């Protein structure tokens, strides 16, 4: 184990944090205004890590709204300040298995969160992508928000399968709404996976929408009422 990191687990498995297997993302904040440098790094790494890009006060304003929604839903541990958003051990998350309730919950966190909408869909971030691509850009209408409790996690995946809608011309923007320690968990990227298109082609060619046809909510998915 690398002494630089604590013991880190994902999906119940302890990760190998030796220097040859684990490391920090390469920072690009010092070249964030250099379009050529950003494009070169994106091609090389498959990602751009730009810490400090957003105004901290605006991030915390968005977090405050998220925490308030979680608190009203009875999901937070009352022994901690609401802004800390610490999940209750016995929090009932069964409602998330209902697509309608899950989307309603997600909208209450994101769509009805003015600070988050400003942060993600206006100002500096829109200009950043427009400069990076050298053309006008468009964002999705739906916002995906991860509100995972400690010990939970998301299986390894590629967002194209879930959001591509037949196109690979999209980028995912991940925004942490507060400080994230190794103990809490964070975003991990499989280094070099963007160069494994041939190996992953069967997976990357899938579209999650095509796998919902036999579900009870299929018609709502087709109509767009449920952005699955």
Beta strands, then each sheet from edge to edge (+ up, - down):
strand 1: 9-10
strand 2: 13-14
sheet 1: 1+ 2-
end
